Amino acid sequence: TSGRVFVSQNGDQKRPVASLTKIATALVVLDFAKVSQTDLSGQAIVPQSALGIGGSNPMGLYPGDRISMRDALYSALLGSDNVAAHTLADRVGRSLLAQRKKAGDPVKEFVREMNVLAKAIGMKRTKFVNPTGLDTAQQRGYSTAADMVALCMRAMKNEAFAFYVLQKSRDVSFSRAGEVKTFKVKSTNEILGKKGVIGIKTGTTRLAGECLATCSQKKPLVVKLADGRSQVTHRKLICVVLGSPDRFGTTPLLLDQGFSLFLQWRKAGFPTGVKGERFIHVPSL
């Protein structure tokens, strides 16, 4: 809630962020559904272009398969499913093109919205090139740890998004030639539920290395004031590590350090304007 940065190392260095990209993918889908009043139980069809995606495809989705937008979101966010993310981008992109009475590539139209979102929340050193985070010789996106923190702050204020990434597993289904197939998608976040971690997303590619964005919370601090009212201080901390040799080992240590520094800041009366102090502010959209 404060946006205060407690620990940072190379936080503004541009780097590939792998599947942390799917945080933006999911937010664009959820924002689109809200604005257009689109029911997430509506079906999306895996496009022919999904054949060349590569990477994680835990359900074995194939062009022509039908899956609800909701289940595709679960698979993209929990299982880091590249085909599900691409399918969502194609589905929403087609709707955007139709609404705007334009022709073009639906996935490119969707990615354009991802970059509009990034700009709107102050991600000044970020460029998304696809909805999956995969790197190719032709497409290499980038962001920074600080920019990804801003994206995570925006994402965790979205109740639907926060609910998705809180789940350790989810039963999903899709249909192929009229036959319904079920699958249990499991979260790739090994520390979900530990250290108060309530989300967000993992990511790994050869270029990006191991990436992990987490949100951890502790019980609010409540202080009784002299006039009988209560002062409540919420404690929710975001940690982003990019290119880590041990993301699941490093992140818990950083969370401990961050919460400790928060308590020191609170004890000092939450001073601001200290030299070298940094805040990340994300506007409400």
C-alpha positions in Angstrom: 0.0 0.0 0.0 2.9 2.4 0.6 5.0 1.4 -2.5 8.1 1.7 -0.4 11.1 -0.1 -1.8 13.2 -1.8 1.0 15.7 -3.8 -1.0 16.9 -3.4 -4.6 19.8 -4.6 -6.6 19.9 -3.8 -10.4 16.2 -3.1 -10.1 16.2 -1.0 -13.2 18.2 -3.3 -15.4 16.4 -4.4 -18.6 16.1 -8.2 -18.7 13.9 -10.9 -20.2 11.2 -11.8 -17.6 10.0 -15.1 -19.1 6.5 -16.1 -18.0 6.1 -13.2 -15.6 4.8 -11.7 -18.8 1.6 -13.7 -18.3 0.7 -11.4 -15.4 0.1 -8.7 -17.9 -1.6 -11.2 -20.3 -4.1 -12.1 -17.5 -4.7 -8.5 -16.5 -5.6 -7.5 -20.1 -8.0 -10.4 -20.3 -9.7 -9.6 -17.0 -9.9 -5.8 -17.8 -11.4 -6.6 -21.2 -13.9 -9.0 -19.7 -15.0 -6.4 -17.1 -15.3 -3.5 -19.6 -17.0 -5.6 -22.3 -19.1 -7.6 -19.8 -17.7 -10.8 -21.3 -18.5 -13.9 -19.3 -15.3 -15.8 -18.6 -17.1 -19.1 -19.0 -17.3 -18.3 -22.7 -15.3 -20.5 -25.0 -12.0 -19.8 -26.7 -10.8 -21.8 -29.6 -7.1 -22.8 -29.8 -5.9 -21.1 -33.0 -3.8 -22.7 -35.7 -1.0 -20.3 -34.8 -0.6 -22.1 -31.5 1.2 -24.9 -33.3 4.4 -22.9 -33.4 4.4 -21.7 -29.8 6.5 -24.3 -28.0 7.4 -24.4 -24.4 4.9 -25.4 -21.6 1.6 -26.9 -22.8 0.6 -29.1 -19.8 -2.9 -30.0 -21.1 -1.6 -30.8 -24.6 -3.9 -28.3 -26.2 -4.1 -28.5 -30.0 -5.6 -26.2 -32.6 -9.4 -26.5 -32.7 -9.7 -27.4 -29.0 -12.2 -25.4 -27.1 -11.6 -24.1 -23.5 -13.3 -21.6 -21.4 -11.5 -18.3 -20.9 -11.6 -19.0 -17.1 -9.9 -22.4 -17.4 -7.4 -21.0 -19.8 -6.5 -18.3 -17.3 -6.0 -20.9 -14.6 -3.7 -22.9 -16.8 -1.8 -19.9 -17.9 -1.3 -18.5 -14.4 -0.8 -21.7 -12.4 0.7 -24.0 -15.0 2.5 -21.3 -17.0 0.7 -22.7 -20.1 1.9 -21.0 -23.2 -0.8 -22.3 -25.5 -3.5 -21.2 -23.1 -2.0 -17.7 -22.9 -1.7 -17.5 -26.7 -5.4 -18.7 -27.1 -6.6 -16.0 -24.7 -4.7 -13.4 -26.6 -6.2 -14.7 -29.9 -9.7 -14.7 -28.4 -9.6 -11.2 -26.9 -7.6 -9.8 -29.9 -10.3 -10.9 -32.3 -13.0 -9.2 -30.2 -10.9 -6.0 -30.1 -10.4 -6.0 -33.8 -14.1 -6.6 -34.4 -15.1 -3.8 -32.0 -12.6 -1.4 -33.7 -13.7 -2.5 -37.2 -10.1 -3.3 -38.0 -8.3 -6.1 -39.8 -5.0 -7.6 -38.6 -3.3 -10.1 -36.4 -5.5 -10.6 -33.2 -2.5 -11.6 -31.1 -0.6 -8.5 -32.1 -3.6 -6.4 -31.3 -3.7 -8.0 -27.8 0.0 -7.4 -27.2 -0.5 -3.8 -28.1 -3.0 -3.6 -25.2 -0.4 -5.2 -22.9 2.0 -2.4 -23.7 -0.8 0.2 -23.3 -1.3 -1.3 -19.8 2.4 -1.2 -19.0 2.6 2.5 -20.0 -0.5 3.4 -18.0 0.9 2.1 -14.8 4.4 3.6 -15.2 6.4 0.6 -16.5 8.8 2.9 -18.5 11.5 0.2 -19.2 9.2 -2.6 -20.4 8.3 -3.9 -23.8 6.0 -7.0 -24.3 6.3 -8.8 -27.6 4.0 -11.7 -27.1 1.5 -13.0 -24.4 3.7 -15.9 -23.3 7.1 -14.4 -22.4 9.0 -16.8 -24.7 12.0 -15.4 -26.5 12.7 -16.1 -30.1 15.3 -14.7 -32.6 12.6 -12.4 -33.9 10.9 -11.5 -30.6 12.6 -10.6 -27.4 10.7 -8.6 -24.8 12.1 -7.1 -21.7 11.3 -5.5 -18.4 12.9 -4.7 -15.1 12.4 -5.9 -11.5 11.1 -2.5 -10.5 8.6 -2.4 -13.4 7.4 -6.0 -12.6 6.8 -4.8 -9.0 4.5 -2.1 -10.4 2.7 -4.8 -12.5 2.4 -7.1 -9.4 0.9 -4.2 -7.4 -1.7 -3.6 -10.0 -2.4 -7.3 -10.4 -2.9 -8.1 -6.7 -5.4 -5.2 -6.4 -7.6 -7.2 -8.9 -9.7 -9.6 -6.8 -10.2 -12.1 -9.6 -6.5 -12.2 -10.4 -5.5 -12.5 -6.7 -8.0 -15.5 -6.4 -6.5 -17.3 -9.4 -2.9 -17.1 -8.2 -3.8 -18.1 -4.6 -4.8 -21.6 -5.8 -2.3 -24.5 -5.5 -4.2 -26.5 -8.1 -7.4 -26.4 -10.1 -9.5 -28.9 -12.1 -9.9 -27.6 -15.6 -11.4 -29.0 -18.8 -11.4 -28.6 -22.6 -13.2 -30.2 -25.4 -11.7 -31.9 -28.5 -14.0 -33.0 -31.3 -17.0 -33.0 -28.9 -15.1 -35.1 -26.2 -14.6 -33.3 -22.8 -11.1 -33.9 -21.3 -10.3 -32.9 -17.7 -6.9 -32.0 -16.3 -5.6 -30.9 -12.9 -3.3 -27.9 -13.3 -0.9 -27.3 -10.5 0.9 -24.1 -9.5 4.5 -24.0 -10.4 5.2 -21.8 -7.4 6.9 -24.1 -4.8 6.6 -21.6 -2.0 2.9 -20.7 -2.4 1.3 -21.0 1.0 4.7 -20.7 2.8 6.0 -17.5 4.4 2.6 -16.0 3.9 3.0 -16.2 0.1 -0.4 -15.7 -1.6 0.8 -15.5 -5.3 2.0 -14.5 -8.0 4.0 -16.2 -10.8 7.0 -18.1 -11.9 9.0 -17.9 -15.1 11.9 -19.6 -16.7 13.6 -19.5 -20.1 17.2 -20.0 -21.2 17.7 -16.2 -21.6 15.8 -15.1 -18.6 17.0 -17.7 -16.1 14.8 -18.4 -13.1 12.3 -15.7 -12.3 9.8 -15.4 -9.5 7.3 -12.7 -8.5 5.7 -13.3 -5.1 3.3 -11.5 -2.8 3.4 -12.3 0.9 1.2 -10.9 3.6 1.2 -10.9 7.4 -1.6 -10.1 9.8 -2.3 -6.3 9.9 -0.8 -4.4 12.9 -3.6 -2.9 15.0 -2.9 -0.1 17.5 -5.5 1.4 19.8 -5.5 5.2 19.8 -6.2 7.4 22.7 -9.6 8.4 21.3 -10.7 4.7 21.2 -10.2 4.3 17.5 -8.0 1.6 16.0 -5.1 2.3 13.6 -4.6 -0.6 11.2 -1.4 -1.0 9.2 -1.6 -3.6 6.5 1.5 -5.7 5.7 1.7 -7.0 2.2 5.1 -7.3 0.5 6.0 -8.0 -3.1 9.3 -9.5 -4.1 10.6 -9.9 -7.7 13.8 -11.9 -8.5 15.0 -12.1 -12.1 17.8 -14.4 -13.4 18.2 -16.0 -10.0 20.2 -19.2 -9.6 17.9 -20.2 -6.7 14.6 -18.3 -6.8 12.8 -20.5 -4.3 15.7 -20.2 -1.8 16.4 -16.5 -2.3 12.9 -15.2 -2.2 12.0 -16.3 1.4 15.2 -14.7 2.6 14.3 -11.4 0.9 10.8 -11.6 2.3 12.2 -11.9 5.8 14.6 -9.0 5.2 11.8 -6.9 3.7 9.4 -7.4 6.6 12.1 -6.7 9.1 13.0 -3.4 7.3 9.3 -2.5 7.2 9.0 -2.9 11.0 12.1 -0.6 11.4 10.4 2.0 9.1 7.2 1.7 11.2 9.1 2.1 14.5 10.7 5.3 13.1 7.2 6.7 12.3 7.2 5.9 8.5 9.5 8.8 7.6 9.6 9.8 3.9 11.9 12.0 2.0 15.0 10.2 3.2 18.0 10.4 0.8 18.1 7.4 -1.4 14.5 6.3 -0.5 12.4 5.0 -3.3 8.7 4.5 -3.8 6.8 2.8 -6.6 3.4 4.4 -7.2 0.8 2.6 -9.4 -2.2 4.8 -10.5 -5.7 3.4 -10.1 -7.1 2.7 -13.6 
